């Protein structure tokens, strides 16, 4: 799985892991923070939440344009500095008045712009590692590994957000609302780690940073190899893919909004026995070790490596058995459900790579556009399950709290297995769509517009993220089954469109 990859991949992936850990720690509690700290309605909190996600993924368009001119590495470094300033501002507890709200919005703007300089350009650098002919056939696998590394950071984020908030409340004596800011401060520390990794291992990917005369001349030479018609075909194909993924992200990023609302108001807030083990992140880590060690048993080339892998499996299984013996009833906090998506991504990445590797060996691997279409269908299945599981549930309800602000009420105790299953299905769709889509962009984009086209991918994501607000607007306005059916419908329509345009898309692969 990891053999034959350029060394720079692992350095860039780890740098991104640190940044994503901070981002998802903040995001895990952000929607609930908006409602609790400022007394916002679900719709208004959803508006701010989706607008922030939009900026995070819209600014990479400008980051790509700047990088095409000034170099990818320079923009990555500048982005980290700006993000740090934003997270630092967000971590200061200022209360819930108008001034605090304005400062919070300014912090979000800085984070969004800094992410725009950092995220897309780092991924372009990853793609450029595979311009070397010896790595040409490793591109899709490389992006799967890179995507997995992102989710390692995201896996620990919900637990970190909850534990740090609880520590600030119980040990430091901060109010519930002020304690949220300690979760936000984690991002500052993670960015320091990210930039340290970037510069320590810079020598392994420095040739991809761009910004030099030699690099610019090479790009111009590559562009001359493409005819005007071929360049147009590639850009049109990319734009068609961008149009489709808008609706995937609209549905997928409900995980931080309407699906978190559902976890908070409709899902059982405790678990026991085997089910309780799912909410301990270290149990999930043990499962990940088992998966990777099992693959290593069959793929290792030496007896010693196989024996080590078997030992890892035995130790991880023993740990889980011990944990099961200690299992008690545990409280469930709504943000913790967001750990399941990154867990599934990390655990299932080697499985998906093995499947597609086997298909590729037989000459039957689906093209990237076809994988994206399949991903849309899988996402539709996830929301079909949510719609079915929500039949008969009451409408969301609120009451006025002691501070005069509306407070969401817990009105049902749906089994946590519903959301756990839905996140599993959504992750299957994500693995088919996101890393393959990024790989497709890096492969198909005309060299002269590579930064801008990667920015275009993020703009599509940004538009989808802005449409996440639909979940907030529907929450409490329509029956729950109808809310989920909206996302089911848009995913199906997008998949049908993708299949209709498949010949044109596969022509440029």
Beta strands, then each sheet from edge to edge (+ up, - down):
strand 1: 270-271
strand 2: 330-331
strand 3: 398-400
strand 4: 406-408
sheet 1: 1+ 2-
sheet 2: 3+ 4-
end
